[in-house]
């Protein structure tokens, strides 16, 4: 059982998702958290760190949820 936080390149930055492997099955959970690094609406460094922290928190919560099943 594992939960990995992964990112996917999108045209104006990156998007986060969870790669979940549990009971021999792989699944993905998209977090709808995007770090915008290009364009006029790009995130400042503080916003980027906060979004990454939130994504990491969600990964930890999912890991706890799987363990407690």
C-alpha positions, 0 to 999 in steps of 0.5 A, spaced: 500 500 500 502 506 498 500 513 496 505 517 492 504 525 490 505 526 483 505 532 478 503 533 471 505 538 467 500 542 464 501 548 459 501 554 464 504 550 470 503 543 473 497 539 476 497 535 482 494 528 483 495 522 488 498 515 485 495 510 489 497 502 490 492 498 494 490 491 494 494 490 488 490 495 484 493 502 482 488 508 482 489 515 481 485 521 485 486 528 481 486 533 487 484 539 483 490 543 485 494 547 480 501 551 481 501 556 475 508 558 473 506 562 467 502 567 464 499 573 467 495 569 473 502 566 475 502 564 483 507 568 487 512 563 491 508 564 497 502 561 493 506 555 490 509 553 497 502 553 500 499 549 494 504 544 495 503 543 502 496 542 501 497 537 496 502 533 501 497 534 506 492 531 502 496 525 500 498 524 508 490 524 509 489 519 504 495 514 506 491 515 513 485 513 510 487 507 507 491 504 513 485 505 517 480 501 513 
